Amino acid sequence: MKNLFKKLLKPESLGTTFTPTDAVMRFQLMYQNLLIGELLLQNGKWRFKYSDAFKAQSILKPLVEFPDIHKLYISEELSPFFLERIPGLGQPKVQEILSKENIDEQNTAALLKRFGRVSITNPFKLEAS
């Protein structure tokens, strides 16, 4: 039972996913009123960079997965920091939403857009723009 519960809630239950190569999607990572950074999907690659506002402040530390605030991070796969915002697809409520809203459960970008706004693992909000 414990393993079933973990499977339902963990991103590993996403199964086979893909990042669309023809989509352009932009997300803003926010903490309260501060823009932490921007996540961009373009040409099948995910790009994350910190905002100038984040670089200018000294209260919040950089995200563990993105330690260098001056670097542009580029990857073909969505980083675990953002991937964990997508719930396990085995959950009946999630399946209902996917069906009702006609969302491809293998499309990482579509899943992040639909489910990624808030996370129980951190206080940041991810806004699709």
Secondary structure, 3 states (H helix, E strand, C coil): CHHHHHHHHCHHHHCCCECCCCCCEEEEEEECCEEEEEEEEECCEEEEEECHHHHHCCCCCCCCCCCCCCCCEEECCCCHHHHCCCCCCCCHHHHHHHHHCCCCCCEHHHHHHHHCCCCCCCCCEEEEC
